[in-house]
Amino acid sequence: MGLGALVNIFMIVVLYSLLRHFQFKISKAMFYWLPLLSVVALSLYFSPYLMRGIRSLMVMLTYATIFLLPYHFIKTEAHFKECVKIIVYSSFLPLAAVLYDIAFPASSTTKDGFRLFSTFNHPNVFAFYLVTIVSVCFFVVKSQLFLSDRRFIRQCWIVLGIGLLCIIGTKTRSAWAVIGLLVLVYGLFEERRYVLYFASASFIALMIPSVQDRVFDLFQGNDTDAFLNDYETLNSYAWRKVIWASALEKFWEHPFLGFGYESFTFYSGSFFLIESEVGAGAHNTYVQVLFETGLIGFIALLWLLVPIAFRLWNLRTNNRENIIVFTLFMSYCLVHYSDNVFDYLVFNWYFWFFIGAFLAYKQLSKSTPSKEFN
């Protein structure tokens, strides 16, 4: 058990303390998470990796905790603004750590060349974390809430600019895509000039050789037949599609309850085209949940994501910056398509904390007829 596990345990203790303080009355917001947590807990009975499954369940429980925390302590507009500032200010250290990557590039060089890691164990995790930070900063500079705090707005512009450069440096294509989606959607719904910004930035980015390599790589290595003879011939996306197809074929052996939580890696060694004793991850949360917890678990996952998406969509007309939050959430849903997102603890903590804080503030402002929330 390392420091990370102790922090996770601490968050679970925080959840217990909150429930105990409120005499174990479950917040309405918890009902977003309860079905998924319950199905995952039940699926542990079938899991071939029981201890790993319990650990992953505890990690998921911390995500629910982080999401619920703001509902219990955001009582005023000032509280929400403090939550946003915590998110932005805490990014200073990871952004500063990028200087170490640049100074010692050998430690950040992978098979795909130089990629920024910062304080994270993989460039993808850093990239998705930055997507949240950039989105929050964009929300701040477009929001009326922070007009009186010019200094903080300037800091957000700086963090936003550095964050975008770092996202390019991570070479994470899905992060590039969702940032593009964020700018494009905001431009279409609120300020049309951002559509031009999106087109111009895309053109400039494609002039960067490392970006070209990552983009054009998707058009190579798509021959599945060649994969049978040479594992390395497929690009990362084509490789993912192969393992998804294999998993979905085996899924029909246990379509309702699945094979048990954290079972994908265990069984992938046998159903994947190239057998392996170690196995491979799903790199797709939807396929993984469907395989491990069946249709019931998949419905529980949708129970978490779909109502929140509709809630954020309905809030988009209240203020122009709300469309940023909706797009960030939809980006989160899209990222689940190509990565093991639930394994990225720090990213999930920051993401769910911001979403929880935003919804808690909107719920409070709706129920409080005060000028403070106009």
Beta strands, then each sheet from edge to edge (+ up, - down):
strand 1: 109-110
strand 2: 113-114
sheet 1: 1+ 2-
end
